[in-house]
């Protein structure tokens, strides 16, 4: 029997750089840090070659963006009861939020052209 709580849970299919996948179930209240810790503590069979030394270097990528530690699944408005795909990578540091987009905006507003007379 499916309960209301089951319907509210988020199914994440995590993909490693190697292409290996694993499905996990999380609450909308779980953050990127919670997910990394859970995956580290429950490292799937078959992922042994990709095992990392600490959950703090596991990073989630969703729709091309790194998820910072305190971002919850609920904040991403993921559809409950459906599978959402995210990439899981080992990376020590993250780019600052929106730093890439900001840099691109700056580039489009400045001109590197000069006029010779």
C-alpha positions in Angstrom: 0.0 0.0 0.0 1.3 3.5 -0.9 1.1 6.0 1.8 0.9 9.8 1.5 4.5 10.0 2.8 5.6 7.7 -0.1 3.9 10.0 -2.6 5.8 13.0 -1.2 9.2 11.4 -1.4 11.7 12.2 -4.2 13.3 9.5 -6.2 16.8 10.5 -7.3 18.8 8.6 -9.9 22.4 9.5 -9.3 24.8 9.1 -12.2 28.6 8.9 -11.7 31.1 10.2 -14.3 31.7 6.5 -15.2 28.1 6.2 -16.2 27.0 4.0 -13.3 23.7 4.8 -11.8 21.8 4.1 -8.6 18.4 5.2 -7.4 17.8 6.6 -3.9 14.7 7.9 -2.1 14.8 11.2 -0.2 12.5 13.6 1.5 11.9 17.1 0.0 13.5 18.4 3.2 16.8 16.7 2.5 19.7 19.1 1.5 22.5 18.4 -0.9 24.8 17.8 2.1 22.3 15.3 3.6 22.2 13.5 0.3 26.0 13.4 -0.1 26.3 12.0 3.5 23.6 9.4 2.9 25.1 8.2 -0.4 28.6 8.0 1.3 27.2 6.0 4.2 25.3 3.7 1.9 27.8 3.5 -1.0 26.3 1.1 -3.6 27.7 -2.2 -4.6 29.3 -1.9 -7.9 30.6 1.7 -7.2 33.7 0.5 -5.3 36.1 1.9 -7.9 34.6 5.4 -7.4 34.5 5.3 -3.6 35.6 8.6 -2.1 37.3 9.3 1.2 34.8 11.7 2.6 31.1 12.8 2.0 32.3 16.4 2.0 33.8 16.1 -1.5 30.6 14.6 -3.1 28.8 17.2 -5.2 25.4 17.0 -6.9 24.8 18.6 -10.3 21.3 19.3 -11.4 20.4 20.9 -14.8 24.0 21.8 -15.3 24.5 23.6 -11.9 26.3 22.5 -8.8 23.9 22.3 -5.8 25.3 24.0 -2.7 25.1 22.2 0.6 22.0 23.8 2.1 19.8 23.6 -1.0 16.9 21.2 -0.3 15.1 19.0 -2.9 11.9 20.9 -2.0 13.5 24.2 -3.0 14.2 22.7 -6.4 10.5 22.0 -6.8 11.2 18.4 -7.9 8.1 16.4 -8.8 7.3 14.0 -5.9 6.8 10.4 -6.9 8.8 10.8 -10.1 12.5 10.0 -10.8 14.8 13.0 -11.1 18.3 12.5 -12.5 21.3 14.2 -11.0 25.0 13.8 -11.5 27.3 12.9 -8.6 30.9 14.0 -8.8 33.9 14.1 -6.4 35.1 17.7 -6.2 36.9 19.5 -3.4 35.5 23.0 -4.0 32.5 24.6 -5.7 32.3 27.7 -7.8 30.5 30.5 -6.1 26.7 30.6 -6.8 26.0 32.4 -10.1 29.7 33.3 -10.5 29.7 31.8 -14.0 26.6 33.6 -15.0 27.8 36.9 -13.6 31.1 36.6 -15.5 29.2 36.0 -18.7 27.0 39.1 -18.1 30.0 41.2 -17.5 31.6 40.0 -20.8 28.5 40.9 -22.8 28.4 44.5 -21.5 32.0 45.4 -21.9 33.7 46.0 -25.3 37.2 45.1 -26.1 37.1 47.0 -29.3 39.2 50.0 -30.1 38.8 52.6 -32.9 41.9 53.6 -34.8 41.7 57.0 -36.5 
